[in-house]
Amino acid sequence: MSQKAHPPAEAAEPETPHLDFAGTTPYEDYVKADVLTHLQHTLSDDPGEMVFLVTTQVMELWFTVVVHEWETAARALRSDDVPTAVAALKRSVRELEALNASWKPLGQLTPAQFNSYRGALGEGSGFQSAMYRRLEFLLGEKSASMLVPHRGAPRAHAELEKALHEPSLYDEVLRLLGRRGHAIPESVLRRDVTRRYEHSDAVESVWARIYSGDQDAELARLGEALSDVAELVWRWRNDHLVATRRAMGAKAGTGGSAGVAWLEKRARKNVFPELWTARSHV
């Protein structure tokens, strides 16, 4: 005897989201979207200035995230916690990829398009970014003179001065290698951390031995995470160079910089240099 078919149950109606709040929404309280979306004050009538301004502000936010990750990694390395450091470095790789993608809206600017609102920048230049300078300091690109532009901003100046006198991310890596029994010279371990890091043949030999061993060993994985970071830093510098060359050729940069000539010099430098030169000896 057949059973009578029952019509399918009606799908439950989705619940209406909570729409009535006493004050601002919890999303706004957390993200501060209203603040972020009202920070854009263009200074020209050119419609292209908005994308330039927003892209630059987005870059500043990514600098902030990357600095946070590298400072997390540096603290972990001081505690001999390599897994936590590697995790932070790997997160920063994804963040650097997003940061580098920020050049895409600017990379197609013609000279006429850029010059239509370039005057609004005045003496402003990305070279003056305090958060980018902190990022560079963490990479070992130290220079006390880079604090000078920030003397009028006490908080930024204090944060940069602190970063200047702290070991860089790579300094913490080399100190870890020393504690693990690798032959890092005392001159490297006790170097003046307020100065730019320079290549060491002895450090190169240490990395060559690490890379000649077990590729899954903790220090080899740390080296590869650092290499991923260094590669994306190099790509950032090259993308900056290409975007600038396309938009303004060989003109002097804003803020009195040498423009393309200065960027070309920066693009030739590798951070964590021995991680690259050691590969020739493996």
Disulfide bonds with the S-S distance in Angstrom:
none
